[in-house]
Amino acid sequence: QVQLVESGGGLVQAGGSLRLSCAASGSIFSRNAMDWYRQAPGKQREWVGAITPYGTTIYSDSVKGRFTISRDNAKNTVYLQMNSLTPEDTAVYYCTSMNVWGDGTLVTVSS
């Protein structure tokens, strides 16, 4: 059973950066894609982006050019580097793979 644990959230000023991590347990991590989602207060969960086992990435239009997903298969970890943050990026961020979800990590961007 794969488990996912997000970390790295916190409070940051607009224009700042944060890097989120998603640590996975389980030996099959390196063979599966990972997606990042976010859910802002009072809104539906929104897809942010994804990375394939080979490192190919794709992003939503709302974060393209500002967010970067990467993975370290040796550490069973996927990263979400977030730059040029705005208050609209405030949300709980989740990683998911193989229908398993982490509990999320809160990112708050102050204006």
TISEKE-357082 format. One record per residue (C-alpha): residue in one letter; z, y, x. Coordinates in pm, whole numbers, padded with zeros to 5 digits, always signed. Layout:
N
AZYX
...
//
This chain:
111
Q+00000+00000+00000
V-00112+00330+00150
Q+00127+00623+00134
L+00033+00984+00200
V+00270+01261+00306
E+00162+01624+00324
S+00337+01884+00539
G+00285+02228+00685
G+00305+02442+00374
G+00501+02764+00361
L+00486+03137+00306
V+00219+03338+00483
Q+00084+03691+00448
A-00267+03756+00326
G-00512+03721+00613
G-00296+03468+00787
S-00346+03102+00865
L-00173+02771+00805
R-00249+02415+00904
L-00158+02139+00666
S-00122+01778+00769
C-00158+01460+00569
A-00005+01156+00735
A-00111+00817+00606
S+00057+00485+00639
G-00153+00173+00643
S-00402+00036+00889
I-00712+00103+00677
F-00683+00480+00699
S-00964+00520+00949
R-01214+00345+00718
N-01166+00574+00419
A-01254+00924+00317
M-00982+01178+00246
D-00991+01460-00005
W-00783+01772-00036
Y-00703+01925-00374
R-00489+02214-00481
Q-00320+02324-00799
A-00225+02683-00857
P+00049+02776-01106
G-00080+02742-01460
K-00420+02613-01350
Q-00596+02280-01328
R-00610+02085-01008
E-00907+02198-00798
W-01098+02003-00537
V-01091+02175-00197
G-01288+01950+00033
A-01325+01610+00189
I-01384+01429+00515
T-01559+01095+00561
P-01440+00823+00800
Y-01703+00948+01044
G-01587+01309+01034
T-01848+01458+00802
T-01697+01733+00591
I-01781+01906+00266
Y-01607+02200+00101
S-01585+02382-00227
D-01752+02720-00239
S-01416+02890-00278
V-01297+02782+00068
K-01620+02728+00261
G-01618+02920+00587
R-01239+02969+00578
F-01098+02615+00562
T-01168+02329+00801
I-01082+01963+00753
S-01043+01734+01051
R-00894+01393+01117
D-00726+01206+01398
N-00768+00838+01326
A-00541+00743+01615
K-00260+00930+01441
N-00360+00832+01086
T-00358+01202+01003
V-00594+01446+00835
Y-00561+01822+00877
L-00653+02120+00664
Q-00684+02436+00871
M-00674+02738+00642
N-00775+03080+00771
S-00817+03422+00610
L-00580+03324+00334
T-00562+03528+00015
P-00307+03525-00269
E-00564+03325-00469
D-00506+03037-00225
T-00147+03005-00341
A-00108+02651-00471
V+00039+02311-00413
Y-00199+02126-00181
Y-00249+01752-00211
C-00431+01493-00005
T-00571+01182-00166
S-00749+00868-00061
M-00820+00539-00234
N-00663+00673-00555
V-00335+00736-00374
W-00189+01087-00384
G+00075+01255-00179
D+00349+01465-00336
G+00192+01788-00218
T+00299+02081-00007
L+00337+02435-00137
V+00140+02721+00014
T+00233+03072-00089
V+00024+03367+00024
S+00180+03708-00020
S-00025+04024-00062
//
